[in-house]
């Protein structure tokens, strides 16, 4: 999937930035996966050290969307591993943003999707099925609503209340 450069989107939309309709995430995420640049409509999840809902969501058709997982910033276990990265690719997700950790970095880097996460951790998560789908999340001080748009590339990550073009 072709992407739009985040720097160019910022330059072309100063009024949307000023109104908060485009928000820039803090530069705290590491890049994984083969797609270094990706974008799509956001689907949100809020979980904590439990990835049952992550798997459930990635088992549904992605249709070019981006799964945004608010894992509370936990650095104590991974929420996405190689199997889920492959599942996301196979189901047509454009990317995954994890406010938390991933594992199986080598496998995820082989997947044709974009992944952003705080880091990697070898420990797998709990499997209790706790969490919420399609809710507003707060990642690094940035509010993200289900249905918004995410644009990611080597310069950073943007969240937009509407689909953008140049």
Backbone as CSV, one residue per row, in Angstrom:
resi,resn,N_x,N_y,N_z,CA_x,CA_y,CA_z,C_x,C_y,C_z
1,UNK,0.845,-1.179,0.000,0.000,0.000,0.000,0.885,1.235,0.000
2,UNK,0.656,2.110,-0.923,1.391,3.368,-0.960,1.013,4.203,0.251
3,UNK,1.917,5.045,0.668,1.652,5.858,1.844,1.879,7.327,1.527
4,UNK,1.436,8.156,2.413,1.622,9.599,2.298,2.664,10.007,3.334
5,UNK,3.625,10.834,2.938,4.687,11.254,3.841,4.126,12.124,4.967
6,UNK,4.453,11.760,6.200,3.914,12.496,7.350,4.393,13.947,7.356
7,UNK,5.640,14.195,6.971,6.137,15.574,6.947,5.350,16.407,5.935
8,UNK,5.090,15.829,4.766,4.319,16.545,3.746,2.881,16.773,4.207
9,UNK,2.302,15.791,4.900,0.936,15.964,5.415,0.890,17.098,6.441
10,UNK,1.904,17.181,7.293,1.968,18.282,8.268,2.105,19.623,7.559
11,UNK,2.986,19.684,6.561,3.207,20.933,5.830,1.953,21.390,5.090
12,UNK,1.194,20.422,4.577,0.022,20.746,3.752,-1.230,21.048,4.576
13,UNK,-1.187,20.790,5.885,-2.404,20.921,6.695,-2.173,21.686,8.001
14,UNK,-1.615,22.897,7.949,-1.353,23.627,9.196,-2.625,23.953,9.986
15,UNK,-3.728,24.213,9.290,-4.957,24.551,10.019,-5.506,23.336,10.763
16,UNK,-5.404,22.147,10.168,-5.871,20.937,10.860,-4.993,20.631,12.072
17,UNK,-3.697,20.887,11.962,-2.795,20.719,13.106,-3.161,21.704,14.217
18,UNK,-3.401,22.952,13.841,-3.734,23.984,14.826,-5.028,23.668,15.559
19,UNK,-5.989,23.068,14.849,-7.285,22.734,15.455,-7.265,21.398,16.195
20,UNK,-6.144,20.669,16.132,-6.057,19.374,16.792,-6.722,18.239,16.017
21,UNK,-7.081,18.509,14.758,-7.683,17.457,13.943,-6.622,16.523,13.375
22,UNK,-5.366,16.971,13.377,-4.212,16.117,13.131,-3.339,16.221,14.371
23,UNK,-2.988,15.077,14.945,-2.123,15.031,16.120,-0.887,14.195,15.805
24,UNK,0.257,14.622,16.335,1.516,13.911,16.129,1.845,13.140,17.402
25,UNK,2.041,11.828,17.259,2.418,11.018,18.415,3.857,11.309,18.807
26,UNK,4.145,11.167,20.077,5.514,11.339,20.555,6.415,10.329,19.859
27,UNK,7.678,10.690,19.609,8.596,9.778,18.916,9.185,8.728,19.857
28,UNK,8.318,7.849,20.354,8.726,6.840,21.334,8.652,5.418,20.783
29,UNK,8.234,5.270,19.523,7.989,3.940,18.980,9.129,3.456,18.084
30,UNK,9.410,2.160,18.204,10.385,1.499,17.347,9.669,0.969,16.109
31,UNK,10.400,0.861,14.997,9.829,0.382,13.730,10.127,-1.095,13.531
32,UNK,9.081,-1.847,13.177,9.226,-3.266,12.865,8.381,-3.574,11.633
33,UNK,8.556,-4.758,11.079,7.791,-5.162,9.904,8.408,-4.605,8.639
34,UNK,7.995,-5.160,7.487,8.572,-4.739,6.215,8.008,-3.415,5.705
35,UNK,6.799,-3.085,6.095,6.198,-1.818,5.641,6.681,-0.689,6.539
36,UNK,7.649,0.061,6.057,8.198,1.167,6.839,7.253,2.351,6.856
37,UNK,6.382,2.429,5.867,5.374,3.486,5.801,4.032,2.825,5.523
38,UNK,3.016,3.229,6.295,1.685,2.651,6.125,0.642,3.617,6.658
39,UNK,-0.593,3.396,6.267,-1.688,4.189,6.809,-2.970,3.394,6.703
40,UNK,-3.972,3.827,7.465,-5.269,3.190,7.400,-6.177,3.704,8.496
41,UNK,-7.431,3.306,8.399,-8.398,3.692,9.409,-8.115,2.913,10.694
42,UNK,-8.281,3.568,11.820,-7.915,3.032,13.122,-9.021,2.168,13.720
43,UNK,-8.601,1.032,14.274,-9.441,0.201,15.139,-8.712,0.153,16.475
44,UNK,-9.397,0.512,17.559,-8.730,0.599,18.863,-9.045,-0.588,19.770
45,UNK,-8.042,-0.904,20.590,-8.161,-1.893,21.659,-7.483,-1.327,22.899
46,UNK,-8.052,-1.629,24.047,-7.406,-1.272,25.303,-7.270,-2.555,26.115
47,UNK,-6.029,-2.965,26.348,-5.742,-4.193,27.093,-4.572,-3.918,28.025
48,UNK,-4.344,-4.833,28.957,-3.165,-4.707,29.811,-2.578,-6.089,30.056
49,UNK,-1.420,-6.321,29.466,-0.675,-7.569,29.629,-1.526,-8.793,29.312
50,UNK,-2.430,-8.672,28.344,-3.349,-9.731,27.938,-3.651,-9.527,26.458
51,UNK,-3.377,-10.539,25.624,-3.546,-10.324,24.186,-4.652,-11.160,23.541
52,UNK,-5.574,-11.689,24.315,-6.672,-12.472,23.739,-7.488,-11.620,22.766
53,UNK,-7.831,-10.389,23.147,-8.610,-9.525,22.263,-7.800,-9.087,21.038
54,UNK,-6.483,-9.022,21.179,-5.633,-8.687,20.035,-5.790,-9.775,18.973
55,UNK,-5.680,-11.023,19.386,-5.850,-12.133,18.443,-7.248,-12.108,17.829
56,UNK,-8.272,-11.928,18.668,-9.653,-11.899,18.154,-9.810,-10.828,17.073
57,UNK,-9.245,-9.652,17.305,-9.386,-8.566,16.339,-8.613,-8.881,15.061
58,UNK,-7.393,-9.405,15.199,-6.577,-9.697,14.019,-7.113,-10.879,13.215
59,UNK,-8.000,-11.663,13.797,-8.644,-12.765,13.066,-9.763,-12.274,12.159
60,UNK,-10.131,-10.992,12.277,-11.166,-10.410,11.412,-10.490,-9.744,10.221
61,UNK,-11.200,-9.595,9.097,-10.592,-8.943,7.933,-10.122,-7.523,8.264
62,UNK,-8.857,-7.238,7.923,-8.295,-5.925,8.223,-8.723,-4.853,7.236
63,UNK,-8.921,-5.232,5.986,-9.346,-4.280,4.956,-8.478,-3.025,4.935
64,UNK,-7.160,-3.188,5.152,-6.247,-2.047,5.096,-6.273,-1.151,6.316
65,UNK,-6.913,-1.599,7.386,-6.973,-0.775,8.607,-5.722,-0.960,9.462
66,UNK,-5.615,-0.147,10.508,-4.495,-0.205,11.450,-5.050,-0.482,12.838
67,UNK,-4.542,-1.529,13.475,-4.951,-1.850,14.840,-4.089,-1.052,15.809
68,UNK,-4.727,-0.227,16.638,-4.041,0.562,17.653,-4.335,-0.080,19.005
69,UNK,-3.288,-0.614,19.619,-3.419,-1.344,20.884,-2.835,-0.498,22.004
70,UNK,-3.702,-0.055,22.908,-3.226,0.638,24.099,-2.979,-0.419,25.160
71,UNK,-1.719,-0.798,25.299,-1.328,-1.781,26.303,-0.853,-1.130,27.584
72,UNK,-1.235,0.131,27.783,-0.866,0.829,29.010,0.622,1.132,29.112
73,UNK,1.344,0.949,28.012,2.780,1.208,28.034,3.578,0.164,28.786
74,UNK,2.962,-0.986,29.075,3.653,-2.026,29.843,4.893,-2.521,29.117
75,UNK,5.974,-2.614,29.863,7.238,-3.148,29.344,7.541,-4.496,29.997
76,UNK,6.499,-5.177,30.517,6.709,-6.425,31.253,6.393,-7.683,30.455
77,UNK,5.778,-7.540,29.272,5.494,-8.691,28.422,5.135,-8.183,27.028
78,UNK,5.039,-9.122,26.080,4.721,-8.762,24.695,3.244,-8.996,24.413
79,UNK,2.644,-8.091,23.646,1.241,-8.225,23.249,1.089,-8.787,21.840
80,UNK,2.121,-8.671,21.013,2.095,-9.177,19.642,3.385,-9.931,19.392
81,UNK,3.247,-11.134,18.807,4.407,-11.941,18.440,4.354,-12.297,16.973
82,UNK,5.237,-13.176,16.568,5.352,-13.563,15.169,4.080,-14.152,14.583
83,UNK,3.389,-14.999,15.348,2.145,-15.596,14.844,1.085,-14.534,14.582
84,UNK,0.957,-13.561,15.485,-0.034,-12.506,15.292,0.385,-11.559,14.177
85,UNK,1.681,-11.341,14.007,2.158,-10.531,12.888,1.789,-11.181,11.560
86,UNK,1.986,-12.496,11.472,1.634,-13.230,10.252,0.128,-13.212,10.037
87,UNK,-0.638,-13.358,11.113,-2.096,-13.309,11.026,-2.555,-11.940,10.509
88,UNK,-1.962,-10.881,11.040,-2.318,-9.520,10.599,-2.046,-9.363,9.106
89,UNK,-0.907,-9.853,8.654,-0.576,-9.778,7.230,-1.598,-10.570,6.418
90,UNK,-1.869,-11.797,6.826,-2.775,-12.674,6.070,-4.198,-12.139,6.013
91,UNK,-4.611,-11.409,7.055,-5.994,-10.905,7.124,-6.135,-9.499,6.533
92,UNK,-5.050,-8.946,6.001,-5.148,-7.675,5.287,-5.068,-6.421,6.137
93,UNK,-4.461,-6.508,7.309,-4.240,-5.313,8.123,-3.042,-4.560,7.556
94,UNK,-3.107,-3.233,7.514,-1.987,-2.427,7.030,-0.896,-2.335,8.078
95,UNK,-1.295,-2.300,9.344,-0.312,-2.156,10.391,-0.895,-2.315,11.769
96,UNK,0.028,-2.309,12.751,-0.319,-2.435,14.154,0.554,-1.461,14.938
97,UNK,-0.078,-0.684,15.796,0.635,0.203,16.717,0.400,-0.336,18.118
98,UNK,1.498,-0.605,18.840,1.392,-1.197,20.176,1.991,-0.256,21.205
99,UNK,1.157,0.242,22.110,1.646,1.000,23.258,2.029,-0.038,24.304
100,UNK,3.127,-0.713,24.012,3.620,-1.837,24.784,4.677,-2.536,23.949
101,UNK,4.887,-3.813,24.206,5.974,-4.548,23.562,5.479,-5.621,22.595
102,UNK,6.401,-6.009,21.715,6.208,-7.138,20.819,7.314,-8.147,21.116
103,UNK,7.221,-9.319,20.502,8.317,-10.279,20.566,8.431,-10.967,19.208
104,UNK,9.361,-11.891,19.080,9.604,-12.558,17.801,9.931,-11.522,16.730
105,UNK,10.840,-10.621,17.052,11.173,-9.507,16.172,11.589,-9.993,14.785
106,UNK,12.384,-11.051,14.723,12.836,-11.552,13.432,11.640,-11.958,12.569
107,UNK,10.674,-12.647,13.174,9.481,-13.075,12.435,8.627,-11.881,12.023
108,UNK,8.420,-10.941,12.925,7.608,-9.763,12.603,8.274,-8.950,11.493
109,UNK,9.602,-8.848,11.534,10.308,-8.107,10.485,10.182,-8.780,9.125
110,UNK,9.775,-10.038,9.083,9.537,-10.737,7.831,8.133,-10.558,7.297
111,UNK,7.252,-9.953,8.078,5.856,-9.764,7.678,5.696,-8.490,6.859
112,UNK,4.821,-8.557,5.857,4.575,-7.408,4.984,3.485,-6.511,5.569
113,UNK,3.743,-6.020,6.766,2.880,-5.047,7.437,3.796,-4.064,8.151
114,UNK,3.215,-2.977,8.648,3.963,-2.041,9.464,3.623,-2.271,10.926
115,UNK,4.639,-2.282,11.769,4.426,-2.450,13.207,5.244,-1.394,13.930
116,UNK,4.607,-0.745,14.884,5.303,0.188,15.768,5.013,-0.267,17.194
117,UNK,6.050,-0.291,18.022,5.907,-0.693,19.416,6.975,0.019,20.235
118,UNK,6.782,0.028,21.544,7.749,0.679,22.429,9.068,-0.078,22.469
119,UNK,9.017,-1.401,22.242,10.212,-2.230,22.280,9.836,-3.691,22.180
120,UNK,10.820,-4.542,22.450,10.569,-5.981,22.408,10.810,-6.583,23.784
121,UNK,10.127,-7.698,24.036,10.211,-8.393,25.316,9.945,-9.873,25.045
122,UNK,10.735,-10.782,25.591,10.560,-12.197,25.263,9.373,-12.886,25.936
123,UNK,8.824,-12.306,26.987,7.746,-12.961,27.738,6.399,-12.754,27.064
124,UNK,5.628,-13.840,26.904,4.287,-13.697,26.322,3.316,-13.142,27.358
125,UNK,2.187,-12.659,26.875,1.202,-12.019,27.752,0.273,-13.047,28.393
126,UNK,-0.576,-12.539,29.271,-1.627,-13.361,29.873,-2.685,-13.693,28.826
127,UNK,-3.544,-14.648,29.140,-4.608,-15.070,28.228,-5.937,-15.151,28.988
128,UNK,-6.372,-14.002,29.511,-7.620,-13.971,30.279,-8.790,-13.388,29.492
129,UNK,-8.496,-12.695,28.396,-9.558,-12.109,27.583,-10.097,-10.799,28.117
130,UNK,-9.300,-10.111,28.923,-9.742,-8.843,29.502,-9.362,-7.684,28.593
131,UNK,-10.223,-6.681,28.532,-9.937,-5.487,27.746,-11.190,-4.947,27.094
132,UNK,-11.000,-3.905,26.274,-12.127,-3.248,25.606,-11.791,-3.008,24.142
133,UNK,-12.792,-3.180,23.281,-12.648,-2.929,21.852,-13.359,-1.629,21.483
134,UNK,-12.840,-0.956,20.454,-13.483,0.229,19.862,-13.730,1.343,20.888
135,UNK,-12.741,1.582,21.742,-12.856,2.635,22.750,-11.799,3.708,22.486
136,UNK,-12.026,4.892,23.025,-11.038,5.959,22.935,-9.847,5.592,23.806
137,UNK,-8.639,5.764,23.269,-7.429,5.449,24.018,-6.549,6.690,24.106
138,UNK,-5.637,6.678,25.061,-4.684,7.761,25.264,-3.295,7.143,25.208
139,UNK,-2.551,7.474,24.155,-1.214,6.914,23.983,-0.205,8.053,24.010
140,UNK,0.593,8.063,25.053,1.615,9.101,25.183,1.046,10.503,25.223
141,UNK,-0.157,10.665,25.765,-0.787,11.978,25.842,-1.599,12.347,24.616
142,UNK,-1.671,11.459,23.636,-2.460,11.703,22.434,-3.738,10.865,22.478
143,UNK,-4.861,11.529,22.379,-6.156,10.840,22.353,-6.392,10.290,20.944
144,UNK,-6.790,9.024,20.871,-7.059,8.373,19.591,-8.431,7.716,19.673
145,UNK,-9.280,8.065,18.697,-10.635,7.519,18.644,-10.725,6.431,17.585
146,UNK,-11.510,5.405,17.878,-11.812,4.373,16.900,-12.389,5.054,15.655
147,UNK,-11.926,4.661,14.466,-12.444,5.234,13.228,-11.626,6.395,12.683
148,UNK,-10.666,6.903,13.459,-9.793,7.955,12.932,-8.797,7.319,11.965
149,UNK,-7.811,8.083,11.511,-6.834,7.608,10.533,-5.438,7.743,11.101
150,UNK,-4.599,6.738,10.842,-3.209,6.746,11.280,-2.321,6.734,10.043
151,UNK,-1.285,7.585,10.065,-0.285,7.660,9.006,1.077,7.508,9.669
152,UNK,1.874,6.541,9.222,3.179,6.296,9.836,4.243,6.157,8.757
153,UNK,5.404,6.736,9.028,6.571,6.546,8.175,7.813,6.771,9.031
154,UNK,8.963,6.903,8.394,10.214,7.049,9.142,10.299,8.344,9.934
155,UNK,9.494,9.350,9.572,9.502,10.625,10.291,8.625,10.617,11.534
156,UNK,7.607,9.761,11.575,6.745,9.740,12.743,5.373,9.168,12.458
157,UNK,4.477,9.412,13.394,3.115,8.870,13.326,2.126,10.005,13.542
158,UNK,1.168,10.110,12.631,0.097,11.099,12.727,-1.230,10.392,12.964
159,UNK,-2.092,11.059,13.716,-3.481,10.636,13.880,-4.335,11.770,13.327
160,UNK,-5.276,11.424,12.464,-6.153,12.435,11.865,-7.608,12.052,12.068
161,UNK,-8.427,13.066,12.327,-9.857,12.802,12.519,-10.544,12.443,11.209
162,UNK,-9.885,12.719,10.058,-10.448,12.366,8.752,-9.336,11.878,7.836
163,UNK,-9.715,11.215,6.755,-8.721,10.733,5.799,-8.052,11.928,5.131
164,UNK,-6.747,11.852,4.947,-5.968,12.955,4.384,-5.488,12.634,2.976
165,UNK,-5.224,13.679,2.211,-4.591,13.534,0.900,-3.763,14.783,0.662
166,UNK,-2.883,14.712,-0.316,-2.046,15.881,-0.633,-2.604,16.602,-1.830
